[in-house]
Amino acid sequence: MSDSQNVLVLINPNAGIASSLESVITAIGDHWDRPGVHLMFQLSRDIEDGQAKTRRALRDQVDTIIVVGGDGMINSIGSELVGSDIALGVIPTGSGNGFARHFDIPLRPEAAAAALAGADRLRIDVGRANGRPFFVTCSMAWDAAIVRTFEKSPVRGILPYVFAAVYEYFEYERQPFDAVLDGKEGYAFKDPLIFTVANLTQYGGQARIAPHACPDDGLLELIVVERKEAPLVLANLTRLFNGTIDRLSQVRTMQFSAMKVVREKAAPIQMDGELVDSEADVTVDILPQSLTVLVPRRKGRKDPVLSEKAGRA
């Protein structure tokens, strides 16, 4: 860290840490409360409260904001930081933690606090759907409807997510999609079950839907699976977790920087794990390297982000 720094820690007290809030604060203090660092702790009581405190931090020239929460909170706070020089750090306490898992941020708060204290500041791309930012994934078909059922579950984790997926497999109201990618027409999908745009590699929970997604290449990845192909993909579900799902011929992956999606009916879309109301047409684009994030350093690796491009070779 620099010799003089203002650091704001925003904590979501409802993100699975209520019983250990004191230990999280202690862990952050142990690694960040140093000479020359002005460390502040605040609670983010809801989305509006967290965003208001972030905007105030922008006016007060805070250098770093550390979010203690899940992908939804990262989205709401990070959206306010797009285009600024304030670095976003993440202590993951959510259920999926797709953002943290992509950047190898430890899932234990104590280890995450230590890793971020010596992290690099890196600029990453930001996706947008109808003008609203997302950092991890945005989904528009069955893969979005799952969130609707999952949000009703009193517990979090992989098992309730699987139950939600099974339920929505039968309840999801199918419809065709037409897409224009970077001005090129002719992308017609009769009955897409999965229609996900990825900026990072995974939904969360190690479910890597876009194993080679690179967060700073100025491109997003569209992953599509038609319903008729779904049984073969589901039979190879382990590939979603071992990083080889894209090797299946039934899984189509396309890169783009701007996309227009036309659906027959308006339906909610999933953005960083949250369900968002959307009109039928969805415009997706990218803001290249417009968010600064803290990423743990890895031994023998000069640039933690750029090296991920090697995965495409």
C-alpha positions in Angstrom: 0.0 0.0 0.0 1.1 3.6 -0.4 2.4 5.7 2.5 -0.8 7.7 2.8 -4.2 6.2 2.1 -7.8 6.6 3.0 -9.6 3.2 3.1 -13.3 2.7 3.6 -14.6 -0.7 4.6 -18.3 -1.3 3.7 -19.8 -4.3 5.4 -23.1 -6.0 4.5 -24.2 -7.4 7.9 -26.7 -9.7 6.2 -24.2 -11.6 4.0 -23.5 -14.6 6.2 -21.1 -12.9 8.7 -23.4 -11.7 11.5 -21.9 -14.1 14.0 -18.3 -13.3 13.1 -18.5 -9.5 12.3 -16.1 -8.7 15.1 -13.5 -11.2 13.8 -13.8 -9.8 10.2 -13.2 -6.2 11.5 -10.3 -7.4 13.5 -8.8 -9.3 10.6 -9.0 -6.2 8.3 -7.6 -4.0 11.1 -4.6 -6.4 11.6 -3.5 -6.1 8.0 -4.7 -2.6 7.0 -4.4 -0.4 10.1 -0.9 0.8 9.5 0.8 4.2 9.9 -0.3 6.6 7.1 -3.6 4.6 6.5 -6.9 6.2 7.6 -9.1 3.1 8.0 -12.9 3.6 8.3 -15.6 1.0 8.9 -19.3 1.5 7.9 -22.3 -0.8 7.5 -24.2 -1.0 4.2 -27.7 -1.5 5.4 -29.2 -1.8 1.9 -28.4 -1.0 -1.7 -29.3 2.6 -1.5 -27.4 3.2 1.7 -24.3 1.5 0.4 -24.4 3.5 -2.8 -24.9 6.8 -1.0 -21.9 6.1 1.2 -19.8 5.2 -1.8 -20.7 8.5 -3.5 -19.8 10.3 -0.3 -16.4 8.4 -0.4 -15.9 9.6 -4.0 -16.4 13.2 -2.8 -14.1 12.7 0.2 -11.3 11.3 -2.1 -11.1 7.9 -0.5 -8.4 5.8 -2.2 -9.8 2.3 -1.6 -13.2 0.8 -0.8 -13.2 -2.7 0.6 -16.5 -4.5 0.3 -17.4 -7.2 2.8 -20.2 -9.0 1.0 -21.2 -11.1 -2.1 -21.4 -10.5 -5.8 -24.6 -8.5 -5.5 -23.0 -6.0 -3.1 -19.9 -5.9 -5.3 -22.2 -4.9 -8.2 -24.0 -2.2 -6.3 -20.9 -0.6 -4.9 -18.7 -1.2 -7.9 -21.2 0.4 -10.2 -20.6 3.7 -8.4 -16.9 3.4 -8.9 -16.9 2.8 -12.7 -14.6 5.4 -14.3 -13.0 6.5 -11.1 -9.6 5.8 -9.7 -10.8 4.4 -6.4 -9.8 0.7 -6.1 -12.4 -1.9 -5.1 -11.3 -4.7 -2.8 -13.4 -7.7 -1.9 -13.7 -9.7 1.3 -16.1 -12.4 0.0 -19.0 -13.4 2.3 -21.6 -14.3 -0.3 -23.0 -17.7 -1.5 -21.4 -17.9 -4.9 -18.5 -15.4 -4.8 -17.9 -15.5 -8.6 -15.9 -12.3 -8.5 -13.6 -13.4 -5.7 -13.1 -16.9 -7.1 -12.1 -15.6 -10.5 -9.3 -13.5 -9.0 -8.3 -16.1 -6.5 -9.3 -14.0 -3.5 -9.4 -16.3 -0.5 -12.9 -17.2 0.7 -11.9 -16.9 4.4 -12.2 -13.2 5.5 -8.9 -13.4 7.5 -6.9 -14.7 4.5 -8.7 -12.4 2.1 -7.7 -9.3 4.2 -4.1 -10.4 4.3 -4.1 -11.1 0.5 -5.6 -7.7 -0.3 -3.1 -5.9 1.8 -0.4 -6.8 -0.6 -2.5 -6.8 -3.7 -2.0 -5.2 -7.1 -4.3 -2.5 -8.5 -5.6 -3.6 -11.8 -8.1 -2.1 -14.3 -10.7 -4.5 -15.6 -13.6 -4.3 -18.2 -17.2 -3.6 -17.1 -20.1 -5.1 -19.0 -23.4 -3.2 -19.3 -26.9 -4.5 -20.0 -29.3 -1.7 -21.0 -26.9 0.7 -19.4 -26.6 -1.1 -16.0 -23.1 -2.4 -15.1 -22.2 -6.0 -14.4 -18.8 -7.4 -13.6 -19.3 -11.2 -13.5 -22.2 -12.5 -15.6 -25.5 -11.5 -17.1 -28.1 -14.2 -18.1 -31.3 -13.9 -20.0 -33.0 -17.3 -20.3 -33.5 -20.3 -18.0 -30.1 -19.4 -16.5 -31.7 -16.1 -15.3 -35.0 -17.7 -14.1 -33.1 -19.9 -11.7 -32.4 -16.9 -9.6 -36.1 -16.2 -9.1 -36.6 -19.5 -7.3 -33.2 -19.5 -5.6 -34.0 -16.1 -4.0 -37.0 -17.7 -2.3 -34.8 -20.3 -0.6 -34.1 -19.6 3.1 -30.6 -21.2 2.8 -27.8 -20.6 0.3 -25.3 -22.9 -1.4 -25.1 -25.3 -4.3 -27.9 -27.7 -3.3 -30.7 -25.1 -3.2 -29.4 -23.7 -6.5 -29.7 -27.2 -8.1 -33.3 -27.5 -6.8 -34.1 -24.1 -8.3 -32.5 -25.1 -11.6 -34.7 -28.3 -11.7 -37.8 -26.4 -10.8 -37.3 -23.7 -13.4 -36.3 -26.2 -16.1 -40.0 -27.1 -16.2 -41.5 -23.7 -15.3 -39.3 -21.4 -17.5 -41.4 -19.8 -20.2 -39.4 -20.4 -23.4 -39.0 -17.9 -26.2 -36.7 -17.4 -29.2 -33.9 -14.9 -29.2 -32.4 -12.9 -32.1 -29.1 -11.3 -31.7 -26.8 -8.9 -33.5 -23.1 -9.2 -32.5 -20.8 -6.3 -33.3 -23.2 -5.2 -36.2 -23.4 -8.7 -37.6 -26.9 -10.1 -37.9 -28.1 -13.7 -38.3 -27.7 -15.1 -34.8 -31.1 -16.7 -34.3 -31.7 -19.0 -31.3 -35.0 -20.9 -31.5 -35.2 -22.1 -27.9 -32.2 -21.1 -25.8 -32.0 -22.6 -22.3 -28.7 -20.9 -21.4 -28.0 -17.4 -22.7 -25.2 -16.0 -20.6 -22.9 -13.1 -21.2 -19.6 -13.4 -19.2 -17.0 -10.9 -18.3 -15.4 -13.2 -15.8 -15.2 -17.0 -15.8 -18.0 -18.2 -13.6 -21.4 -17.8 -12.1 -19.9 -18.6 -8.7 -19.3 -21.7 -6.6 -16.7 -22.8 -9.2 -19.3 -23.1 -11.9 -17.1 -21.9 -14.8 -19.5 -21.1 -17.6 -16.7 -19.2 -19.5 -13.4 -20.9 -18.5 -11.3 -18.6 -20.7 -13.0 -15.2 -20.1 -10.4 -12.5 -19.7 -11.4 -9.4 -17.7 -9.3 -6.8 -19.5 -9.4 -7.7 -23.2 -12.2 -5.4 -24.2 -14.5 -8.4 -25.1 -17.4 -10.2 -23.5 -18.3 -13.8 -24.1 -21.7 -15.1 -25.1 -22.5 -18.7 -24.1 -25.6 -20.4 -25.6 -27.1 -23.8 -25.1 -30.3 -24.6 -26.9 -32.9 -26.6 -25.1 -32.6 -29.6 -27.5 -28.9 -29.8 -26.6 -29.5 -29.5 -22.8 -29.7 -33.2 -22.0 -26.2 -33.9 -23.3 -24.8 -30.8 -21.6 -26.4 -31.7 -18.3 -25.0 -35.3 -18.6 -21.6 -33.6 -18.6 -22.3 -31.2 -15.8 -18.9 -32.0 -14.1 -17.3 -30.0 -17.0 -19.0 -26.9 -15.7 -16.9 -27.3 -12.5 -13.6 -28.5 -14.0 -13.3 -25.7 -16.6 -14.0 -27.8 -19.8 -17.6 -27.0 -20.5 -16.6 -25.0 -23.6 -15.2 -28.1 -25.2 -18.7 -29.6 -25.7 -19.9 -29.0 -29.2 -23.4 -28.3 -27.8 -22.1 -25.2 -26.1 -21.6 -22.2 -28.4 -19.2 -19.5 -27.3 -18.9 -16.2 -29.1 -16.9 -13.0 -28.3 -18.2 -9.5 -28.9 -18.0 -6.0 -27.7 -21.6 -4.9 -28.5 -24.8 -6.9 -28.8 -28.5 -6.3 -29.3 -30.8 -9.1 -28.2 -34.4 -9.1 -29.3 -36.9 -11.3 -27.4 -40.6 -11.8 -27.9 -41.5 -10.9 -24.3 -40.1 -8.8 -21.5 -38.5 -11.0 -18.8 -36.1 -10.4 -15.9 -32.4 -10.9 -16.5 -29.7 -12.0 -14.0 -26.9 -9.6 -13.3 -24.1 -10.7 -10.9 -26.5 -13.0 -9.1 -29.4 -10.5 -8.8 -32.6 -10.6 -10.7 -33.4 -7.3 -12.6 -36.5 -6.4 -14.5 -35.9 -5.9 -18.2 -37.8 -5.0 -21.3 -37.9 -7.5 -24.2 -34.9 -6.0 -26.0 -31.5 -6.0 -24.3 -28.5 -4.0 -25.4 -25.2 -5.2 -24.0 -21.8 -3.4 -24.4 -18.5 -3.1 -22.6 -16.6 -0.3 -20.9 -12.9 -1.4 -21.4 -10.7 -1.3 -18.3 -13.0 1.1 -16.5 -12.9 -0.3 -12.9 -9.9 -0.6 -10.7 -9.8 -3.7 -8.5 -7.4 -5.2 -5.9 -6.1 -8.6 -7.0 -3.8 -10.8 -4.9 -0.4 -11.3 -6.3 0.7 -14.7 -7.4 4.3 -16.0 -7.2 6.2 -15.8 -10.4 3.4 -13.8 -12.2 4.0 -10.2 -13.2 0.4 -9.4 -14.2 -2.4 -11.4 -12.5 -4.9 -10.3 -15.1 -3.0 -10.4 -18.4 -1.6 -13.8 -17.8 -5.1 -15.3 -17.9 -5.0 -14.8 -21.7 -2.5 -17.6 -21.8 -5.5 -19.9 -21.1 -6.7 -19.3 -24.7 -3.5 -20.7 -26.3 
